[in-house]
Amino acid sequence: NKKNKERSIDLLYWRNVKQSGAVFSSVLLLLFSLTQFSVVSVGAYLALAALSATISFRIYKSVLQAVQKTDEGHPFKSYLEMEIALSQDQISKYADKILLYTNTCMKELRRLFLVQDLVDSLKFAVLMWLLTYVGALFNGLTLLILAVVSMFTMPVVYEKHQAQIDQYVGLIRTQVNSVVGKIQAKIPGAKRKEE
C-alpha cells in the first residue's frame, strides 16, 4: 500500500516524465473521447484496439515461428499462466474500507441535514448553492477533466513555488477565519460549544 502511494506521488510529481506523460495523455484521451462518444462506444473501441494489437502480434509470432521453424509456443504464455484472481482477504479489506467510508458519509450527512451544528449546516448550504452554479457552467465530465489536469499540474507548481503559495494561502486563511468569526458572533446559537 505504501509502495502504491509512492508510485502515485512519483507519477503526479512527474519524477519519470515518460511514465507520467503516458498516463496523463491516455487518461485525458479517454476523458475527451467520453465527451464525444458514449461509454459503451469508447469501451468497445478500446477493446477492439486491444484485440487488434494482440491478434496481430499473435499472428506475427506464429508466422515468424513457421518461417524460422522454431517452437517458442504461445507469445502470451507467461500472461496466460499469471494468477489474476482476487483473494478473499483482498475483497474483505476493500469491502471493509467501502463500508467504513459509506457509514462515515451517512453520519456526516445526517449531522448536516438535521442541523446538529448550525454553522456547519450553513457552510454546507453555501457549498451546495455554489455547486448549483458550478453545475450550470460545467458538466461532470468537464469537472473530471479539470480534476485530472489539476492533479498532474498543481503538485509540480506547488513544489516549485511553495513559499509564495503558502504565504498567500496563509493570508487568505486569516481573512476567511476573520469573516467566519464575525458571522458566528452575529448569529445566535452559532458559537461552538467547548468540548
Secondary structure, DSSP 8 states (H G I E B T S, - for coil): -HHHHHHHHHHHTTSSHHHHHHHHHHHHHHHHHHHHS-HHHHHHHHHHHHHHHHHHHHHHHHHHHHHHT-----TTHHHHTS-----HHHHHHHHHHHHHHHHHHHHHHHHHHTTSSHHHHHHHHHHHHHHHHHHHH--HHHHHHHHHHHHHHHHHHHHHSHHHHHHHHHHHHHHHHHHHHHHHHHSTT-S----
